[in-house]
Structure formats: structure tokens, C-alpha cells
Amino acid sequence: ADDGSDAADDGSDAANDGSDATNDGSGADDGSGADADDESVTALVVFPQPNSRSSPVTSESNKEAGSVIRAANHVSALSLPLREEEELIVQNALYGQGGKNDDIIASVGAQTVQRESMQTLHPGVWLGDEIMHAYQQVLNNRNADLCKRNPLRKHCHIFTSFFMTNILDNNRGYKYDNVRSWHKKVPGGDLFNLDKIFFPVNISRIHWALVVVYMQEKLIMYYDSMHGAGQLYLETIMRYIEDAHLAMKGTALHNADEWDLVDCRADTPRQENDYDCGVFTCTFCDMLSLDLPLVFSQQDISRCREKIALAIMKGVHCVVD
């Protein structure tokens, strides 16, 4: 596996070993990538949570109702069976015979997926970082495509899980220098002009969770399908935002005390086993990047695994309106 060591100009900082998962331990860059292809694939399930601290009902109710409808459409697409050609792609990827375990069978930008990593999308298997990072690259590509179509849309960006590993210096403590250059590969190169920033977290190499920064709302939220506590990660990312502002802008973050840090909410979808956390985290990224509420459940996860495999194999992910 690539250790993702810190290179000053490529935006790919990492600690010495940089390996985030026991299953496949892939290398990765910072998660930025090329624009998505025009080809569409069946969408993955997505449902949103309110992503603001408080929203005046009179001004936000119509917008919120619309997002719920869009989320319902996105999730209902999950229940649709794969088309025959899509089913063949997925079956070959997950169950195809022949070849070596370390054969690369898919690539999305700089992210590659080996055969044995793709097989972690079998039901009942914990996802390793190759799958997580490749799928997150698909979502980054989708974001780039959506922003091309709508120039008024603000970009979001999903970093690889190596970011959190590195900024915490492999659990030795906070170290901004380990990720100092990561901002260079976000769209536009300016963290503070983004709509949202996603930080997947690989906790002790046994559990996946997610931190999301809502830049324009001065809000940082933690999403965990096991409903664990995320204060360490919330405070780490808040400190990163402050340090990055000082480094990039030359001034302290204005009104830093106005930012809200919100731990995992009671209505966050919860897994019912000990191995689906990666699929939940992928789905959080999918839906929240589209401003959709999180209204999916454990019963959707088997189909989610298929849709993740399809998106990685085809390298694109469509939006269901």
C-alpha cells in the first residue's frame, strides 16, 4: 500500500505508514480527481438530515420539503433492480472467477481497487480503504460535474480517511504540519469557498464514521452509524479550520467562537451489525453531498453495496431528481 507520505506540492500528506485499514491498506492521494464522465449509472440510496443549527420554518419549510422529496426519489431508486448489463458488471466484479487477488480491476482517478478489495462488497464484510476512497472519488467527480452544469453551485470535497489519520499523527496527537498542503487539491484551492468538506474517519481500523464541515453555516457535525461519540474528531477539525485559515489567509479565523460542533444525532441511521459501517459512511457522503436528508435504513444496505460496486466499476454516479 502507498503510505501517502507528505509531498509538498501534490497535496497528499500522510504519516509514516499511512495505512488506514486492515482489509486492503490501499494508498491514496487527497481524494481530489478529474471531472466525471457524462455516462450515468443507477444512483445509490441517499437521505438527508437537517444540516443547519436552526432554520426558520417560514423561510426554509419549502426548501426542506423539496429536499425530502428528492431524498425519497434517490432512495426509492435503490429498490429498483439493476439492469441486466449492470447486474453482469456487479456480479463479475464481486464474484468473477480467475485472476489474482491483487489484480487491479477498477480505477477512479488516482484511486485503484484490487480484486480482493472489491470482494469486501460481498454482504457481511467490512469495507477497507480502497473501496472507501474509490467511491469517495466517484462522488468528488460527481460534484465537479454538477458544478460544471450549475456555475452557481458551490463545491464540496471529500478527503480520504488518511487526512484524519495524519492530522492526529497516528493517534500521537494533533499535528497540522502533516496536512498543511492538503488544501491545494480541493476545487479552487480554497477551503473557505467550499460548501461542505467531508472527513471520513477510520477509528482504530475497525469502524468508519464521518465528520462534515458546513463551511457557510459555521457548523461541524459528526455522523456515526454506531452512534459513538465524536468530540475528538469535531475538535480536531475545528482546530484544523482555524490553523488553515491562519496559514492560508494570514489572519485568525473571524468569529471562531460562533462555530457549532454537533455530535452524532439520535436520528442518524443506525447499523444493526458490526460490519456495515463503511457502507453507511459511503451513503452519508452520497446523500449529504447532494443536500439530502438521511432517511435510509439497514434494510437498504445490501443494495447499497451493489450500487457502490457499480459506481466504482463504471467510475461515475448519477443523481436522481
Contacts in CASP RR format, 6 or more apart in sequence:
PFRMAT RR
TARGET T0000
AUTHOR 0000-0000-0000
METHOD contacts of the structure
MODEL  1
ADDGSDAADDGSDAANDGSDATNDGSGADDGSGADADDESVTALVVFPQP
NSRSSPVTSESNKEAGSVIRAANHVSALSLPLREEEELIVQNALYGQGGK
NDDIIASVGAQTVQRESMQTLHPGVWLGDEIMHAYQQVLNNRNADLCKRN
PLRKHCHIFTSFFMTNILDNNRGYKYDNVRSWHKKVPGGDLFNLDKIFFP
VNISRIHWALVVVYMQEKLIMYYDSMHGAGQLYLETIMRYIEDAHLAMKG
TALHNADEWDLVDCRADTPRQENDYDCGVFTCTFCDMLSLDLPLVFSQQD
ISRCREKIALAIMKGVHCVVD
1 18 0 8 1.000
1 19 0 8 1.000
1 24 0 8 1.000
1 25 0 8 1.000
1 26 0 8 1.000
1 27 0 8 1.000
2 26 0 8 1.000
2 27 0 8 1.000
2 28 0 8 1.000
3 14 0 8 1.000
3 15 0 8 1.000
3 16 0 8 1.000
3 17 0 8 1.000
3 18 0 8 1.000
3 19 0 8 1.000
3 27 0 8 1.000
4 12 0 8 1.000
4 13 0 8 1.000
4 14 0 8 1.000
4 18 0 8 1.000
4 27 0 8 1.000
4 28 0 8 1.000
4 29 0 8 1.000
4 162 0 8 1.000
5 12 0 8 1.000
5 13 0 8 1.000
5 14 0 8 1.000
5 16 0 8 1.000
5 18 0 8 1.000
6 12 0 8 1.000
6 13 0 8 1.000
6 14 0 8 1.000
6 166 0 8 1.000
6 178 0 8 1.000
6 179 0 8 1.000
6 180 0 8 1.000
6 181 0 8 1.000
7 13 0 8 1.000
7 181 0 8 1.000
8 181 0 8 1.000
9 181 0 8 1.000
9 184 0 8 1.000
10 29 0 8 1.000
10 30 0 8 1.000
10 181 0 8 1.000
10 184 0 8 1.000
10 185 0 8 1.000
11 29 0 8 1.000
11 30 0 8 1.000
11 181 0 8 1.000
11 182 0 8 1.000
11 183 0 8 1.000
11 184 0 8 1.000
11 185 0 8 1.000
12 28 0 8 1.000
12 29 0 8 1.000
12 30 0 8 1.000
12 182 0 8 1.000
12 185 0 8 1.000
13 30 0 8 1.000
13 162 0 8 1.000
13 163 0 8 1.000
13 166 0 8 1.000
13 178 0 8 1.000
13 179 0 8 1.000
13 180 0 8 1.000
13 181 0 8 1.000
13 182 0 8 1.000
14 162 0 8 1.000
14 165 0 8 1.000
14 166 0 8 1.000
14 178 0 8 1.000
15 165 0 8 1.000
15 166 0 8 1.000
15 169 0 8 1.000
15 170 0 8 1.000
15 178 0 8 1.000
16 170 0 8 1.000
17 170 0 8 1.000
18 27 0 8 1.000
18 162 0 8 1.000
18 165 0 8 1.000
18 166 0 8 1.000
18 170 0 8 1.000
19 25 0 8 1.000
19 27 0 8 1.000
19 129 0 8 1.000
20 128 0 8 1.000
20 129 0 8 1.000
20 160 0 8 1.000
20 161 0 8 1.000
20 162 0 8 1.000
20 165 0 8 1.000
20 202 0 8 1.000
20 205 0 8 1.000
21 127 0 8 1.000
21 128 0 8 1.000
21 129 0 8 1.000
21 130 0 8 1.000
21 132 0 8 1.000
21 161 0 8 1.000
21 202 0 8 1.000
21 205 0 8 1.000
22 128 0 8 1.000
22 205 0 8 1.000
22 206 0 8 1.000
23 117 0 8 1.000
23 120 0 8 1.000
23 126 0 8 1.000
23 127 0 8 1.000
23 128 0 8 1.000
23 129 0 8 1.000
24 114 0 8 1.000
24 116 0 8 1.000
24 117 0 8 1.000
24 120 0 8 1.000
24 128 0 8 1.000
24 129 0 8 1.000
24 130 0 8 1.000
24 131 0 8 1.000
25 128 0 8 1.000
25 129 0 8 1.000
25 130 0 8 1.000
26 111 0 8 1.000
26 112 0 8 1.000
26 113 0 8 1.000
26 114 0 8 1.000
26 117 0 8 1.000
26 128 0 8 1.000
26 129 0 8 1.000
26 130 0 8 1.000
26 133 0 8 1.000
27 129 0 8 1.000
27 130 0 8 1.000
27 133 0 8 1.000
27 162 0 8 1.000
28 110 0 8 1.000
28 111 0 8 1.000
28 129 0 8 1.000
28 133 0 8 1.000
28 160 0 8 1.000
28 162 0 8 1.000
29 110 0 8 1.000
29 111 0 8 1.000
29 160 0 8 1.000
29 185 0 8 1.000
30 159 0 8 1.000
30 160 0 8 1.000
30 162 0 8 1.000
30 163 0 8 1.000
30 182 0 8 1.000
30 185 0 8 1.000
31 110 0 8 1.000
31 111 0 8 1.000
31 133 0 8 1.000
31 136 0 8 1.000
31 137 0 8 1.000
31 140 0 8 1.000
31 157 0 8 1.000
31 158 0 8 1.000
31 159 0 8 1.000
31 160 0 8 1.000
31 185 0 8 1.000
32 140 0 8 1.000
32 157 0 8 1.000
32 185 0 8 1.000
32 186 0 8 1.000
32 187 0 8 1.000
33 109 0 8 1.000
33 110 0 8 1.000
33 137 0 8 1.000
33 140 0 8 1.000
33 141 0 8 1.000
33 144 0 8 1.000
33 185 0 8 1.000
34 109 0 8 1.000
34 141 0 8 1.000
34 144 0 8 1.000
35 141 0 8 1.000
35 144 0 8 1.000
35 145 0 8 1.000
35 148 0 8 1.000
36 138 0 8 1.000
36 141 0 8 1.000
36 142 0 8 1.000
36 144 0 8 1.000
36 145 0 8 1.000
36 315 0 8 1.000
36 316 0 8 1.000
36 317 0 8 1.000
37 141 0 8 1.000
37 315 0 8 1.000
37 316 0 8 1.000
39 314 0 8 1.000
39 316 0 8 1.000
40 316 0 8 1.000
40 318 0 8 1.000
41 86 0 8 1.000
41 307 0 8 1.000
41 310 0 8 1.000
41 311 0 8 1.000
41 314 0 8 1.000
41 315 0 8 1.000
41 316 0 8 1.000
41 317 0 8 1.000
41 318 0 8 1.000
42 77 0 8 1.000
42 80 0 8 1.000
42 82 0 8 1.000
42 83 0 8 1.000
42 86 0 8 1.000
42 307 0 8 1.000
42 310 0 8 1.000
42 318 0 8 1.000
43 74 0 8 1.000
43 77 0 8 1.000
43 78 0 8 1.000
43 307 0 8 1.000
43 317 0 8 1.000
43 318 0 8 1.000
43 319 0 8 1.000
43 320 0 8 1.000
44 74 0 8 1.000
44 78 0 8 1.000
44 282 0 8 1.000
44 283 0 8 1.000
44 286 0 8 1.000
44 304 0 8 1.000
44 307 0 8 1.000
44 308 0 8 1.000
44 311 0 8 1.000
44 317 0 8 1.000
45 74 0 8 1.000
45 75 0 8 1.000
45 77 0 8 1.000
45 78 0 8 1.000
45 283 0 8 1.000
45 286 0 8 1.000
45 287 0 8 1.000
45 296 0 8 1.000
45 300 0 8 1.000
45 303 0 8 1.000
45 304 0 8 1.000
45 307 0 8 1.000
46 71 0 8 1.000
46 74 0 8 1.000
46 75 0 8 1.000
46 283 0 8 1.000
46 286 0 8 1.000
46 287 0 8 1.000
46 290 0 8 1.000
46 292 0 8 1.000
46 294 0 8 1.000
46 296 0 8 1.000
47 71 0 8 1.000
47 72 0 8 1.000
47 74 0 8 1.000
47 75 0 8 1.000
47 269 0 8 1.000
47 287 0 8 1.000
47 292 0 8 1.000
47 293 0 8 1.000
47 294 0 8 1.000
47 295 0 8 1.000
47 296 0 8 1.000
48 67 0 8 1.000
48 68 0 8 1.000
48 71 0 8 1.000
48 287 0 8 1.000
48 288 0 8 1.000
48 290 0 8 1.000
48 291 0 8 1.000
48 292 0 8 1.000
48 293 0 8 1.000
48 294 0 8 1.000
48 295 0 8 1.000
49 223 0 8 1.000
49 265 0 8 1.000
49 267 0 8 1.000
49 268 0 8 1.000
49 288 0 8 1.000
49 293 0 8 1.000
49 294 0 8 1.000
50 64 0 8 1.000
50 293 0 8 1.000
51 212 0 8 1.000
51 214 0 8 1.000
51 217 0 8 1.000
51 219 0 8 1.000
51 221 0 8 1.000
51 288 0 8 1.000
51 291 0 8 1.000
52 60 0 8 1.000
52 214 0 8 1.000
52 217 0 8 1.000
52 219 0 8 1.000
53 217 0 8 1.000
53 219 0 8 1.000
53 260 0 8 1.000
53 262 0 8 1.000
55 64 0 8 1.000
67 291 0 8 1.000
67 292 0 8 1.000
67 293 0 8 1.000
68 293 0 8 1.000
68 295 0 8 1.000
70 290 0 8 1.000
70 292 0 8 1.000
70 320 0 8 1.000
70 321 0 8 1.000
71 287 0 8 1.000
71 292 0 8 1.000
71 293 0 8 1.000
71 295 0 8 1.000
72 295 0 8 1.000
73 320 0 8 1.000
73 321 0 8 1.000
74 287 0 8 1.000
74 290 0 8 1.000
74 292 0 8 1.000
74 319 0 8 1.000
74 320 0 8 1.000
75 295 0 8 1.000
75 296 0 8 1.000
75 300 0 8 1.000
77 320 0 8 1.000
78 296 0 8 1.000
78 300 0 8 1.000
78 303 0 8 1.000
78 304 0 8 1.000
78 307 0 8 1.000
79 300 0 8 1.000
79 303 0 8 1.000
81 87 0 8 1.000
82 90 0 8 1.000
82 306 0 8 1.000
82 310 0 8 1.000
86 310 0 8 1.000
89 309 0 8 1.000
89 310 0 8 1.000
89 313 0 8 1.000
89 314 0 8 1.000
90 306 0 8 1.000
90 309 0 8 1.000
90 310 0 8 1.000
90 313 0 8 1.000
93 105 0 8 1.000
93 106 0 8 1.000
93 118 0 8 1.000
93 121 0 8 1.000
93 309 0 8 1.000
93 312 0 8 1.000
93 313 0 8 1.000
94 118 0 8 1.000
94 119 0 8 1.000
94 121 0 8 1.000
94 122 0 8 1.000
94 309 0 8 1.000
99 115 0 8 1.000
100 115 0 8 1.000
101 114 0 8 1.000
101 115 0 8 1.000
101 116 0 8 1.000
102 114 0 8 1.000
102 115 0 8 1.000
102 116 0 8 1.000
103 114 0 8 1.000
103 115 0 8 1.000
104 112 0 8 1.000
104 113 0 8 1.000
104 114 0 8 1.000
104 115 0 8 1.000
105 113 0 8 1.000
105 114 0 8 1.000
105 115 0 8 1.000
105 118 0 8 1.000
105 313 0 8 1.000
106 112 0 8 1.000
106 113 0 8 1.000
106 118 0 8 1.000
106 134 0 8 1.000
106 312 0 8 1.000
106 313 0 8 1.000
106 315 0 8 1.000
107 113 0 8 1.000
107 134 0 8 1.000
108 134 0 8 1.000
108 137 0 8 1.000
108 138 0 8 1.000
108 141 0 8 1.000
108 312 0 8 1.000
108 315 0 8 1.000
109 137 0 8 1.000
109 141 0 8 1.000
110 137 0 8 1.000
111 130 0 8 1.000
111 133 0 8 1.000
111 134 0 8 1.000
111 137 0 8 1.000
112 130 0 8 1.000
112 134 0 8 1.000
113 130 0 8 1.000
113 131 0 8 1.000
113 134 0 8 1.000
113 312 0 8 1.000
114 130 0 8 1.000
117 128 0 8 1.000
117 130 0 8 1.000
117 131 0 8 1.000
118 131 0 8 1.000
118 309 0 8 1.000
118 312 0 8 1.000
119 125 0 8 1.000
120 126 0 8 1.000
120 127 0 8 1.000
120 128 0 8 1.000
120 131 0 8 1.000
121 127 0 8 1.000
121 131 0 8 1.000
121 305 0 8 1.000
121 306 0 8 1.000
121 308 0 8 1.000
121 309 0 8 1.000
122 305 0 8 1.000
123 302 0 8 1.000
123 305 0 8 1.000
124 273 0 8 1.000
124 275 0 8 1.000
124 276 0 8 1.000
125 275 0 8 1.000
126 206 0 8 1.000
126 275 0 8 1.000
126 277 0 8 1.000
126 278 0 8 1.000
127 208 0 8 1.000
127 277 0 8 1.000
127 278 0 8 1.000
127 279 0 8 1.000
127 282 0 8 1.000
128 278 0 8 1.000
129 160 0 8 1.000
129 161 0 8 1.000
129 162 0 8 1.000
129 202 0 8 1.000
131 308 0 8 1.000
131 312 0 8 1.000
132 160 0 8 1.000
132 161 0 8 1.000
132 200 0 8 1.000
132 208 0 8 1.000
132 278 0 8 1.000
132 281 0 8 1.000
132 282 0 8 1.000
133 160 0 8 1.000
133 161 0 8 1.000
134 312 0 8 1.000
135 282 0 8 1.000
135 285 0 8 1.000
135 308 0 8 1.000
135 311 0 8 1.000
135 312 0 8 1.000
136 158 0 8 1.000
136 160 0 8 1.000
136 198 0 8 1.000
136 200 0 8 1.000
136 282 0 8 1.000
136 285 0 8 1.000
138 311 0 8 1.000
138 312 0 8 1.000
138 315 0 8 1.000
138 316 0 8 1.000
138 317 0 8 1.000
139 158 0 8 1.000
139 285 0 8 1.000
139 286 0 8 1.000
139 289 0 8 1.000
139 317 0 8 1.000
140 157 0 8 1.000
140 158 0 8 1.000
141 315 0 8 1.000
141 316 0 8 1.000
141 317 0 8 1.000
142 289 0 8 1.000
142 316 0 8 1.000
142 317 0 8 1.000
142 318 0 8 1.000
142 319 0 8 1.000
143 155 0 8 1.000
143 156 0 8 1.000
143 157 0 8 1.000
143 187 0 8 1.000
143 289 0 8 1.000
144 155 0 8 1.000
144 187 0 8 1.000
146 153 0 8 1.000
146 319 0 8 1.000
147 153 0 8 1.000
147 154 0 8 1.000
147 155 0 8 1.000
147 187 0 8 1.000
153 195 0 8 1.000
154 193 0 8 1.000
154 194 0 8 1.000
154 195 0 8 1.000
154 216 0 8 1.000
155 186 0 8 1.000
155 187 0 8 1.000
155 188 0 8 1.000
155 193 0 8 1.000
155 194 0 8 1.000
155 195 0 8 1.000
156 194 0 8 1.000
156 195 0 8 1.000
156 196 0 8 1.000
156 197 0 8 1.000
156 198 0 8 1.000
156 289 0 8 1.000
157 186 0 8 1.000
157 187 0 8 1.000
157 194 0 8 1.000
157 196 0 8 1.000
157 197 0 8 1.000
157 198 0 8 1.000
158 197 0 8 1.000
158 198 0 8 1.000
158 200 0 8 1.000
158 285 0 8 1.000
158 289 0 8 1.000
159 182 0 8 1.000
159 197 0 8 1.000
159 198 0 8 1.000
159 199 0 8 1.000
159 200 0 8 1.000
160 200 0 8 1.000
161 200 0 8 1.000
161 201 0 8 1.000
161 202 0 8 1.000
161 208 0 8 1.000
163 179 0 8 1.000
163 182 0 8 1.000
163 199 0 8 1.000
164 199 0 8 1.000
164 200 0 8 1.000
164 201 0 8 1.000
164 202 0 8 1.000
164 211 0 8 1.000
164 233 0 8 1.000
164 236 0 8 1.000
165 202 0 8 1.000
166 175 0 8 1.000
166 178 0 8 1.000
166 179 0 8 1.000
167 174 0 8 1.000
167 175 0 8 1.000
167 176 0 8 1.000
167 178 0 8 1.000
167 179 0 8 1.000
167 236 0 8 1.000
167 240 0 8 1.000
168 174 0 8 1.000
168 175 0 8 1.000
168 236 0 8 1.000
169 175 0 8 1.000
169 178 0 8 1.000
174 236 0 8 1.000
174 239 0 8 1.000
176 239 0 8 1.000
176 240 0 8 1.000
176 243 0 8 1.000
176 244 0 8 1.000
176 247 0 8 1.000
179 240 0 8 1.000
180 247 0 8 1.000
183 189 0 8 1.000
183 190 0 8 1.000
183 191 0 8 1.000
183 244 0 8 1.000
183 248 0 8 1.000
186 194 0 8 1.000
186 197 0 8 1.000
187 194 0 8 1.000
190 248 0 8 1.000
191 197 0 8 1.000
191 215 0 8 1.000
191 241 0 8 1.000
191 244 0 8 1.000
191 248 0 8 1.000
192 215 0 8 1.000
192 245 0 8 1.000
192 248 0 8 1.000
192 249 0 8 1.000
193 215 0 8 1.000
194 215 0 8 1.000
195 214 0 8 1.000
195 215 0 8 1.000
195 216 0 8 1.000
196 212 0 8 1.000
196 213 0 8 1.000
196 214 0 8 1.000
196 215 0 8 1.000
196 288 0 8 1.000
196 289 0 8 1.000
197 212 0 8 1.000
197 213 0 8 1.000
197 215 0 8 1.000
198 210 0 8 1.000
198 211 0 8 1.000
198 212 0 8 1.000
198 213 0 8 1.000
198 285 0 8 1.000
198 288 0 8 1.000
198 289 0 8 1.000
199 210 0 8 1.000
199 211 0 8 1.000
199 212 0 8 1.000
199 213 0 8 1.000
199 233 0 8 1.000
199 237 0 8 1.000
200 208 0 8 1.000
200 209 0 8 1.000
200 210 0 8 1.000
200 281 0 8 1.000
200 285 0 8 1.000
201 208 0 8 1.000
201 209 0 8 1.000
201 210 0 8 1.000
201 211 0 8 1.000
201 233 0 8 1.000
202 208 0 8 1.000
203 209 0 8 1.000
207 226 0 8 1.000
207 277 0 8 1.000
208 277 0 8 1.000
208 278 0 8 1.000
208 280 0 8 1.000
208 281 0 8 1.000
209 222 0 8 1.000
209 223 0 8 1.000
209 224 0 8 1.000
209 225 0 8 1.000
209 226 0 8 1.000
209 228 0 8 1.000
209 230 0 8 1.000
209 233 0 8 1.000
209 264 0 8 1.000
209 277 0 8 1.000
209 281 0 8 1.000
210 222 0 8 1.000
210 223 0 8 1.000
210 224 0 8 1.000
210 281 0 8 1.000
210 284 0 8 1.000
210 285 0 8 1.000
211 220 0 8 1.000
211 221 0 8 1.000
211 222 0 8 1.000
211 223 0 8 1.000
211 230 0 8 1.000
211 233 0 8 1.000
211 234 0 8 1.000
211 237 0 8 1.000
212 220 0 8 1.000
212 221 0 8 1.000
212 223 0 8 1.000
212 284 0 8 1.000
212 288 0 8 1.000
213 219 0 8 1.000
213 220 0 8 1.000
213 237 0 8 1.000
213 241 0 8 1.000
214 220 0 8 1.000
214 221 0 8 1.000
218 255 0 8 1.000
218 258 0 8 1.000
218 259 0 8 1.000
218 260 0 8 1.000
219 259 0 8 1.000
219 260 0 8 1.000
219 262 0 8 1.000
220 234 0 8 1.000
220 237 0 8 1.000
220 238 0 8 1.000
220 241 0 8 1.000
220 259 0 8 1.000
220 260 0 8 1.000
220 261 0 8 1.000
220 262 0 8 1.000
221 234 0 8 1.000
221 262 0 8 1.000
221 265 0 8 1.000
222 230 0 8 1.000
222 231 0 8 1.000
222 233 0 8 1.000
222 234 0 8 1.000
222 262 0 8 1.000
222 263 0 8 1.000
222 264 0 8 1.000
223 264 0 8 1.000
223 268 0 8 1.000
223 281 0 8 1.000
223 284 0 8 1.000
223 288 0 8 1.000
223 294 0 8 1.000
224 230 0 8 1.000
224 264 0 8 1.000
224 268 0 8 1.000
225 268 0 8 1.000
225 269 0 8 1.000
225 270 0 8 1.000
225 271 0 8 1.000
225 276 0 8 1.000
225 277 0 8 1.000
225 278 0 8 1.000
225 280 0 8 1.000
225 281 0 8 1.000
225 284 0 8 1.000
226 270 0 8 1.000
226 271 0 8 1.000
226 277 0 8 1.000
227 264 0 8 1.000
227 266 0 8 1.000
227 268 0 8 1.000
227 270 0 8 1.000
228 264 0 8 1.000
229 263 0 8 1.000
229 264 0 8 1.000
230 263 0 8 1.000
230 264 0 8 1.000
231 261 0 8 1.000
231 263 0 8 1.000
234 261 0 8 1.000
234 262 0 8 1.000
234 263 0 8 1.000
235 261 0 8 1.000
238 256 0 8 1.000
238 259 0 8 1.000
238 261 0 8 1.000
241 253 0 8 1.000
241 259 0 8 1.000
242 252 0 8 1.000
242 253 0 8 1.000
242 256 0 8 1.000
245 251 0 8 1.000
245 252 0 8 1.000
245 253 0 8 1.000
246 252 0 8 1.000
246 253 0 8 1.000
267 294 0 8 1.000
268 294 0 8 1.000
269 280 0 8 1.000
269 283 0 8 1.000
269 294 0 8 1.000
269 295 0 8 1.000
269 296 0 8 1.000
269 297 0 8 1.000
269 298 0 8 1.000
270 298 0 8 1.000
271 277 0 8 1.000
271 280 0 8 1.000
271 298 0 8 1.000
271 301 0 8 1.000
272 298 0 8 1.000
273 298 0 8 1.000
276 298 0 8 1.000
276 301 0 8 1.000
279 301 0 8 1.000
279 304 0 8 1.000
279 305 0 8 1.000
279 308 0 8 1.000
280 301 0 8 1.000
282 304 0 8 1.000
282 308 0 8 1.000
283 294 0 8 1.000
283 296 0 8 1.000
283 300 0 8 1.000
283 301 0 8 1.000
283 304 0 8 1.000
284 294 0 8 1.000
286 317 0 8 1.000
287 293 0 8 1.000
287 294 0 8 1.000
287 296 0 8 1.000
288 294 0 8 1.000
290 319 0 8 1.000
296 304 0 8 1.000
311 317 0 8 1.000
END
